[in-house]
Amino acid sequence: MTPLPPIGVALLALAAAVPAPAPAPAGTPSAVPGIAVPAGTLRAGQQILVALRGWPAGTVQIEVCGNDGRRGALDCAASGASDGHVPPSGAATLPVVLAAPPVACPCVLRARTPTGSARATVALPLTGVTARPAPAPAGTPELAVVGLRAADRSGVAGWFGIPGDLTVDLTLRNAGPVDVVDPPFTLLFGRPGRVHGVVDAPALGTIAAGQTRQYRIRVPMDVTAVGRRELHGRIELPDRPLAFTVEAARYPWGLLALAAAPVVLALARPRRRPAPRGPGTAGGSRAATESPASAVGEPATDGGRSTGPKS
């Protein structure tokens, strides 16, 4: 079997060190929350059962809005909103009293999480609303993204795949003649082509005409956030939504270095060579034990007398 090259060993070690993404547990909510109301005409003050599907676990707020909710919080009966709890399954049926909105219909029922990271609306055929129509807007909001920057704040810990935060600085400017009041804002995070993870979006509040506001968004990144990622943002405006995308990348180079270090050290270690054979070897000992009498050019003697032929 052909051994792996050092770089292959290092990459295999890195793959073993970075855990694979865990499968989504059963009942994980979908990326798009939904809301449904009973069929037929409803009246202000009536209590109904509202069905929620695909919501993140936690608290959800439900309120009635007139004017189709075009102006955000200005059109909604915030004081008469109902709160409920969604279990981890993401589905719930909650009782809601239909409070009269501050402006006339067309009406919608709006649900959202406290942070605004998940929102949904449904048309509400409501009768008994006596409020006046919303004033005609002096113009349309002209909201634009004038600054967008992402930075990995995990520091050295990110080199080793330790969870950290991605910080996104967003700058918005309202160049239109009217204020933008708390528009719905959603954020999704994930791999390119698979951006489905819901991120808590900050409340945008009121952006006055001609005003520029800055927001800092914190995006948690776990140990599976390796490689390129994208954050998709969407701000719902009366005429058209405002969307933006920012990219970020995270690679645990520290884990690769740790995995490759033993291989590099093993290759750099000097090999021991056998010592050369010297005069003390077996051949030299054998020559040293031979009798001096057999040496060439040295006559043998017997007690100091010559043993040569007699004259």
N, C-alpha and C positions, 0 to 999 in steps of 0.2 A: 504493500500500500504506500502510495506516494505521500510523504509528510507535507503538512500545510506550511506555506511560507510564513515568516514571522508576522507580516501584516495581516494574514488571514487569521492567525491565532489571536491577534489583538482585536480584530473586528468581532470574532466569535465571543471573546470575553466581554466586549462592550455590549453585545446583544444580550448576553446573559445578565449583565448588571442592570440594564434598563428594563423594568417590568413592562410587560405587554398591557395594553388597555384592558381593563376589566369589562366583561360583558354587562350590558345594561340589565338591571334586575327587572323581573316581571312587574308590570304595572307602572313603568316609568312614563311620566307624562310626555306627550308629543310636544314639538316645538311651537305649535300654533294653538293657543287656548281657544276654547269655544264656549258660547253661552246660548241658551235657548229658553224661550218663554212659552206659556200655553197659547194655543191658537185662539183666534177670535178677538173681539174688541174688549178692552180692559178699561177700568175707570180709576181716576185718581183716588187714593186712599184705600184701594183694594189690596189684600194680601194674596200673593201668588207664590208658587214654587218655581224657582229658577234652577235649571240644570246646567252644571258646569262640567266640561270635559277637557282633559289635556292640560290641567293647571299644575304649577309647582305646589308642593305641600306648604301649607301655612295659611296666613290670613288673607282674605280677599274682601274688597270693599265694592259694594254695588249701589249705584245711584241712578236716578232718573234725570235726563237732560232734555231740554227743549232746543228748538232751533237746530236740530240734528247734531247738537254738540259742537257746532262749528267753531265757537269761540273758547272751547275748553271749559275750564271751571266756571266761567261767567254764565254759562248756560245750564249748569247742573244744580240740583237740589242737594248740596253738600251736607246741610244740616239734617236732612232726612235720610241720609245714606244708611245702608244696612251692612253689618260686618258678619262674616262667617268664616269657618275653618275648612280647608281642603285637606283630606288625608293624603298619605304618600301615593295612593293609587291615582291621584289626579282628577278624580271624579267626585262630585258632590251634588246634592239637591238641597237648596237653601230657601227658607221662607223670607220673602221680601215684601215690605209694604211700599206701594207705589206712591211716593210723595210727589206733590205737584211741583213741577219745575218753575224757576223764576221767570221764564219766558215761554211764549206759546210754542205749540208743536209745529212742525213734525218732531216727534219725540223718539229718543233711543234710550235703551237701558245699557249703562256702561259699567263694566266690572274691571277691576285692576288690583294688583298687589300694592301694598303700602309704598314700595319703592318705585312702582311704575314699570318694573321690568317685564311684566306680563299684563296685557290689556286685551279686551274684546268688547264689542258693541253689537247690539241687535235692535232692529226696528221695533218700536213699541206703539201699537195702535191704541192710544190713550185718549179717553174722553174726560170731561169735567175739568179741564185746564182753563182757568179764567185769566191767566197772565197775558200781558200785551206781547205782541211780536218783538223780537230783538231789533234794536235800531239798525238801520242800514249802515254797513261799514263805509267809512270815508275813503277806503281804498283797500287793497289787498296787501298782506304782509309779504315782504321780500327778504326772507331769511336765507343767508348764505354761509357756508363754511369758509372762513378766511384763515384758519390755522388748524393743523392736524399733525400731531407728532406722537409716536409710540416709543417707549423706552423700557427695557427690561431692568427692573429694580432688584432682581434677586442677587446681583453681585457675584462674588466668588462662589457662593452656594449653588448658583445656577450651573456652574461648570461641572458639578457633580450630580446634576439631576435632582437637587433638593427643591421642593415646591417654593415658589416665589410669586411675585406680582408683576404684571405688565401694567405700566402706567401710560394712559393715553390722555394727552392734553388737547382739548377741543375748544376752538374759538369760533363763536357765532356772531354774525352782525345782521341786524335788522335794518335794511336800507329803505324799507317801505314807510308809508305815511301812518300806519296803524300799529298798535302794540300787538305782540304775540304773547298770549296768556296761557302758560302751562300746557303746551301742545303735547300729545302723546309721543313718547320717546321709547324706542325698543333697541336692544343690542343683542347680537348673536356672535358667538366666538367658536372657531374650530379650524380644521384643516381646509385648505382651498378645495372647493367643490363639495365640502361636507360641513358647512358652517351651520350647526344646529344648537349649540349650547347657549342657553339663556344667561345673560349677564345682567346684574342689577344696574339699571340706568338711573342716573340722578334726575331729580325733578328740575326741569329747566326754568320754572317760575315765569316771571314776566320779563320779556325782552322789549323794552320800549322802542318806539320809532327812532331810528338813528343810533341806537345803543349797540355797543359791542360787549359781549360777556364771555368769560372764560370758564371752562369746567374741567375738572380732573376726574378721570374715570379709572377705577382700579379693577383690573381683570385678573382673578386668581389663575395661576398655572400650576397644575399638579405634576407628578413625576412622568406622566405620559405625554406632556407637552414638549415633544422633541421635534425639531424641524420647523418648517414654515407654518405660520398661523395667520388667520385673518379675522379682523373685527368688523362686522357690518352694523352700521347704525341707520336708523330710519326715524325721521321726525314727521309726524302727520300734520299737514297744513290744510286749510280749507280748499285751496285750489289744486295743489299738487304736493306730494310728499317730497321731503328733502332726504336724500340718501348719501352715505359716504362709506368708504372702505379704507382701512389702514392695515398694513402688513407688518409682521414681526417674525423673527426667527430665533430659535434657541437650540443650541447644540452643547451637550455635556462633554466638552473637550477634556475636562479633568478625568472623567471615567476612562476615556480612551488612553490618556497618558498613563493612568494607573494600570490598565490592562496590558499596555505595551512595555512597561518598565521591566518586568521580569524577563521578557524575551530579549530585550536589548542588553540587559546585564549578562544574560547567559551567553549571548553571542560575543560580547566584548571580553569575557573572562579568558585569560591566556591558558593555553593547553600545556600540560607537563610533558616534557620529552625525557626518554630513558637516558641515564648517564652512560658515557662512552666506556668501552672495555679497556682497562689499564693493565699494568704489569702484574697485578695481583690476580689475574684471571686464571682459570684452570690450566690453560696451555703453558703459561709461564711457570706454574708450580711443577708441572710434569717435567719440564726441561731442567729445573733446578735440582731434581732428585737423581739425575743420571750420575754414574760414577765418573770421577775425574780421569780414571785410567783409560776410558774410551775416547777421550778427547783427541782430536787429530793433532799430530806433531809432538805428542808428549809420550816418551817411552815409559813402559811399565817397569817398576823396580821391585826388588825383593829384599827388604831390609836394607835398602840403600845400595845394594850391589846390582850390577848390570846383569840382565838375563839374556844378553845377546849371545851369539855363537862363540864358542871357544876358539882360540887361535890354534 
